[in-house]
Amino acid sequence: MNVAYFDHAASSWPKPPEVLLAMQECMLHAAANPGRGSHQMAVKASRILFETRKQLAKLFKIKNPNDISFALNTTMALNQAILGFLKEGDHVICTSVEHNSVRRPLEYVKKTRGVQITYVQTNSKGELSLDKVKEAVTNRTSLMVCSHSSNLLGSILPVAELGELCKKNGIKLLVDAAQSAGTLDIDVGKMGIHMLGFPGHKSLLGPQGTGGLYIEPELELEPLLFGGTGSQSEMIEQPNVRPDRYESGTQNTVGIAGLGEGVKFVLKETVAQIHGKEWAQTQQLMSALMEIEGVQLLGPDLGQNKTGIVSFTIHQTDSSEVAFILDQTFNIAVRAGYHCTPLAHEAAGTLERGAVRASVGYFTTDEEVDRLVTAVKEIAKHMKS
């Protein structure tokens, strides 16, 4: 029996065939060092990076592709944004559903730079009150950090409204798009986003080891890494030109070639169509799981807008045990535990035993959803007895 893959929130699989082909073509014909030479292969490699930047800029409505710097993943992008922006004495606001990729660097600058942090609590479903955010603003608030969608609850946070609030108060807005890039519409200008961290390996359908950070043109950050950029090599200091300032060292050209094709696939299929399909399948899954005795769903209610994440518990059973049975007995891949977001588990009331997270992707089939439901029914029946 083939694996039924429900771990798209961690990394999408399978990838479009075009992604694999682009990576192979790059390795065969353009695997030189981009920006480090003038020979034909190096020029091809540089073109791959720029073409992918152009595709990403088109997707996120970014005017200048060079305002996008590549990173290994969203975590690296968020670290660049947080460590590169916050200074001693700053105050930052974030939410109680943030991933550790936000929380840990924030706690680091709290410890090392005296940065103050306010965690605005969501409700148990991961929904955020704008009034609570407004109450947290002080005259020292310089940054608002917000997940576009919770990686545990699937709730979608009001980024555009937060962008308007930040604009009125002179606050910069950093958005963690780990669960939204490629499946929710993002317009950095209209939504008031100053920095956007995104992964390549999730809904953008690229390979692991890819991602990036958009930085608005007027904003300058201290680089996370210093070193060779292939430009202004005679200078002692890091160059100011973008994207070189934030891209020291050799880039993952092969991976970025794959990412470019993944983004082209998303643009071709359209974000609206991708989100619509995933939302319909989350509703199919939620509706069926709600009928099973002992199953408790987390996140927004049935019929509410959300990303393709359905997290749940079964009776009082440890989530890791449920995931193990799904894998070993039914060949169904899910994610269990705390999902690197203990704050969201506190909000949901599942910090003691964690939760099982099933996440759909664009290539998930209705038959796979039915297969997961049947497996959960069997497990719930066994756990009850």
C-alpha positions in Angstrom: 0.0 0.0 0.0 1.4 3.4 -1.0 2.0 6.0 1.7 -0.8 8.5 2.3 1.1 11.6 3.0 -0.4 14.1 5.4 2.7 16.1 6.5 2.6 18.9 4.0 2.8 21.5 6.8 6.3 20.3 7.4 7.4 19.7 3.8 5.3 19.1 0.7 5.5 15.8 -1.2 5.5 14.8 -4.0 6.9 17.7 -6.0 5.8 18.6 -9.5 7.9 16.7 -12.2 9.1 20.1 -13.4 10.9 20.7 -10.1 12.9 17.5 -10.3 13.8 18.1 -14.0 15.0 21.7 -13.3 17.3 20.5 -10.6 18.7 17.8 -12.8 19.2 20.2 -15.6 21.0 22.6 -13.3 23.3 20.0 -11.9 24.2 18.8 -15.4 24.6 22.2 -17.2 24.7 25.1 -14.7 26.3 23.8 -11.5 28.9 26.5 -11.3 29.2 29.2 -8.7 26.7 32.0 -9.3 28.0 35.5 -9.3 31.6 34.3 -8.9 32.7 34.0 -12.5 32.0 35.3 -16.1 32.2 31.9 -17.8 29.1 30.5 -19.4 28.1 28.1 -16.6 28.5 30.7 -13.9 26.3 33.1 -15.9 23.7 30.3 -16.3 23.7 29.8 -12.6 23.3 33.5 -11.9 20.4 33.6 -14.3 18.7 30.8 -12.4 18.8 32.7 -9.2 17.5 35.9 -10.8 14.7 34.1 -12.6 13.5 32.5 -9.4 13.6 35.9 -7.7 11.4 37.2 -10.5 8.9 34.4 -10.0 8.8 35.0 -6.3 8.4 38.8 -6.8 5.5 38.1 -9.1 3.8 35.8 -6.5 4.2 38.2 -3.6 3.6 41.4 -5.6 7.2 42.7 -4.9 8.4 45.5 -7.2 12.1 44.7 -7.1 13.2 41.1 -7.2 16.5 42.1 -5.6 14.7 42.9 -2.4 14.4 39.1 -1.9 17.3 37.4 -0.4 17.6 33.6 -0.4 17.9 31.6 2.8 18.1 27.9 3.7 14.6 28.0 5.2 12.1 30.2 7.0 14.0 29.8 10.2 17.1 31.4 8.8 15.0 34.2 7.1 13.3 35.0 10.4 16.6 35.0 12.3 17.9 37.5 9.7 14.9 39.7 10.2 14.8 39.6 14.0 18.5 39.7 14.8 19.2 42.2 12.0 16.5 44.6 13.0 15.9 44.7 16.8 18.2 46.9 18.9 18.7 47.4 22.6 15.6 48.8 24.3 13.2 48.0 21.5 9.8 46.5 22.2 8.3 43.8 20.0 4.8 42.4 19.8 4.0 38.9 18.6 1.2 36.3 19.1 0.8 33.2 21.2 0.7 30.9 18.2 4.2 31.7 17.0 6.6 29.0 16.0 9.9 28.5 17.8 11.6 30.1 14.8 10.1 33.3 16.0 10.0 32.7 19.8 13.6 31.5 20.3 15.4 34.4 18.4 13.1 36.8 20.2 13.9 35.3 23.6 17.6 35.5 22.6 17.5 39.3 21.9 15.5 39.7 25.1 18.4 38.1 27.0 21.3 39.7 25.1 19.9 43.1 24.1 17.2 43.9 26.7 14.4 43.8 24.1 11.0 43.6 25.6 8.4 41.2 24.2 4.6 41.1 24.5 2.9 37.9 23.5 -0.7 38.7 22.6 -2.9 35.7 23.5 -5.2 34.3 20.8 -8.3 32.3 21.8 -8.2 28.5 21.9 -8.9 28.3 18.2 -5.9 30.5 17.3 -8.0 33.6 16.5 -6.4 37.0 17.2 -8.2 40.0 18.6 -7.0 43.3 17.1 -8.1 45.2 20.2 -5.6 43.1 22.3 -2.8 44.0 19.8 -3.7 47.7 20.0 -3.5 47.5 23.8 0.0 46.1 23.6 1.5 49.0 21.6 3.8 51.3 23.4 6.0 54.2 22.4 8.9 51.8 22.2 7.3 49.2 20.0 9.3 48.9 16.8 8.3 45.5 15.5 5.2 43.3 15.1 5.9 39.6 14.3 3.0 37.5 13.1 2.4 34.1 11.7 0.2 34.3 8.7 -1.3 31.0 9.7 -0.7 28.8 12.8 1.2 25.6 12.0 -0.8 23.8 14.7 -4.3 25.2 14.4 -4.5 26.3 10.8 -6.1 29.6 11.8 -5.4 32.6 9.5 -4.4 35.8 11.3 -5.5 39.2 10.1 -2.2 40.3 8.5 -3.7 43.2 6.4 -5.4 44.7 9.5 -2.2 44.3 11.5 -0.4 46.0 8.6 -2.7 49.0 8.9 -2.3 49.1 12.6 1.5 49.1 12.2 1.4 51.8 9.6 -0.6 54.1 12.0 1.9 53.5 14.8 5.2 53.6 12.8 5.8 49.9 13.5 7.5 47.5 11.1 5.6 44.2 10.3 7.4 40.9 9.9 5.3 38.0 8.7 6.1 34.4 9.0 4.6 32.8 5.8 5.7 29.3 6.5 2.2 28.0 6.2 0.8 30.5 3.8 3.3 31.1 1.0 1.8 29.4 -2.1 -1.6 28.7 -0.5 -2.8 32.1 0.6 -2.7 35.3 -1.4 0.1 37.6 -0.3 0.5 41.2 -1.5 3.3 42.8 0.5 2.3 46.3 -0.5 -1.4 46.1 0.1 -1.0 44.1 3.3 1.6 46.5 4.7 4.3 43.9 5.1 7.8 45.2 5.6 9.5 41.8 5.9 8.3 38.4 4.8 10.0 35.1 5.7 9.0 32.1 3.5 10.0 28.5 2.9 10.6 26.9 -0.5 9.9 23.4 0.5 6.2 23.6 1.6 3.4 25.1 -0.5 5.9 26.6 -3.0 6.6 22.9 -3.9 10.4 23.4 -4.1 13.1 21.2 -2.4 14.3 21.5 1.2 17.2 23.9 1.9 15.4 26.8 0.1 13.5 29.8 1.3 13.9 33.5 1.6 13.3 36.9 3.1 11.7 39.9 1.5 13.0 43.2 3.0 11.2 46.5 2.0 13.5 48.8 0.0 13.8 51.5 2.7 14.7 49.0 5.5 18.3 48.1 6.2 19.2 45.1 8.4 22.5 44.0 9.9 23.5 40.9 7.9 23.2 37.6 9.7 26.2 36.3 7.8 29.4 38.1 6.6 31.7 36.9 3.9 32.2 36.5 0.2 29.4 37.8 -2.1 31.2 37.9 -5.4 30.7 41.7 -5.5 32.8 44.6 -4.2 35.4 42.0 -3.1 38.0 44.8 -2.6 36.0 46.2 0.3 36.7 45.1 3.9 33.1 45.6 5.0 30.0 43.8 3.7 28.6 45.4 0.6 25.3 47.4 0.8 24.0 46.3 -2.6 21.1 43.9 -2.6 20.7 41.0 -2.5 24.4 40.5 -2.0 24.4 42.1 1.4 22.3 39.3 2.8 23.7 36.4 0.7 27.2 35.6 1.8 28.7 32.4 0.5 27.6 30.1 -2.3 23.9 29.8 -2.8 22.0 26.5 -3.2 21.7 27.0 -7.0 20.3 23.5 -7.7 17.7 23.9 -5.0 16.7 27.4 -6.1 16.3 26.1 -9.7 13.8 23.6 -8.3 12.1 26.3 -6.3 11.7 28.5 -9.4 9.8 25.7 -11.1 7.7 25.2 -8.0 6.7 28.8 -7.9 5.9 28.7 -11.6 3.6 25.8 -10.9 1.8 27.7 -8.2 1.4 30.7 -10.5 0.0 28.6 -13.2 -2.5 26.7 -11.0 -3.2 29.9 -9.0 -3.1 30.4 -5.3 -6.9 30.7 -5.2 -7.4 27.3 -6.8 -4.8 25.7 -4.6 -6.3 27.1 -1.4 -9.8 26.2 -2.6 -8.9 22.5 -3.1 -7.0 22.3 0.2 -9.8 24.0 2.1 -12.4 21.6 0.7 -10.4 18.6 1.8 -9.9 20.0 5.3 -13.7 20.4 5.5 -14.1 16.8 4.2 -11.6 15.6 6.8 -13.0 17.7 9.7 -16.6 16.7 9.0 -15.8 13.0 9.1 -13.5 13.2 12.2 -16.1 15.1 14.1 -18.4 12.0 13.9 -15.8 9.7 15.6 -16.3 9.3 19.3 -13.3 10.4 21.3 -11.8 12.6 18.6 -11.4 16.3 19.4 -10.5 18.8 16.7 -8.3 21.9 17.3 -8.5 25.2 15.5 -11.3 27.0 13.7 -14.7 25.5 13.4 -16.1 23.6 10.4 -16.9 26.1 7.6 -14.4 28.7 8.8 -11.5 29.8 6.6 -8.2 28.1 7.4 -5.1 26.6 5.8 -4.9 22.8 5.1 -4.1 21.8 8.7 -6.4 19.5 10.8 -5.0 18.8 14.2 -6.8 16.5 16.6 -6.5 14.3 19.7 -8.0 10.9 20.4 -9.4 10.2 23.9 -6.4 10.8 26.3 -4.0 8.9 24.1 -0.5 10.4 23.6 -0.3 11.9 20.1 3.0 10.2 19.3 1.4 6.8 19.9 -1.4 7.6 17.5 1.1 8.8 14.8 3.1 5.6 15.3 0.1 3.4 14.7 -1.0 5.4 11.6 2.5 5.0 10.2 3.3 1.4 11.0 -0.2 -0.1 10.6 -1.8 2.0 8.0 1.1 3.6 6.1 -0.2 7.1 6.8 2.3 9.9 7.5 1.2 12.6 10.0 3.1 14.8 12.5 2.6 14.4 16.2 3.9 16.2 19.3 4.3 19.9 19.9 5.1 21.0 16.3 7.8 23.5 17.6 5.0 25.7 18.9 4.4 25.2 22.6 2.6 28.6 22.8 -0.1 27.4 20.4 -0.5 24.2 22.4 -0.9 26.2 25.6 -3.7 28.2 23.8 -5.3 25.0 22.6 -5.0 23.2 25.9 -2.9 20.3 24.5 0.5 21.0 26.1 0.4 17.8 28.2 0.0 15.3 25.4 0.5 17.2 22.2 -1.7 16.7 19.1 -1.8 14.7 15.9 -1.5 17.1 12.9 -2.8 16.0 9.5 -2.0 18.5 6.7 -3.2 18.3 3.2 -1.5 19.5 0.0 -2.4 20.2 -3.5 -1.7 16.6 -4.6 -3.7 15.0 -1.7 -6.6 12.9 -3.0 -10.1 12.5 -1.6 -9.4 8.8 -1.4 -6.4 9.4 0.9 -8.6 11.6 3.1 -11.1 8.7 3.4 -8.3 6.3 4.2 -7.1 8.5 7.1 -10.6 8.8 8.5 -11.1 5.0 8.4 -7.7 4.5 10.2 -8.7 7.1 12.9 -12.0 5.3 13.4 -10.2 2.0 14.1 -7.7 3.6 16.4 -10.3 5.5 18.4 -12.4 2.3 18.8 -9.3 0.4 20.0 -8.2 3.1 22.4 -11.7 3.3 23.9 -11.7 -0.4 24.7 
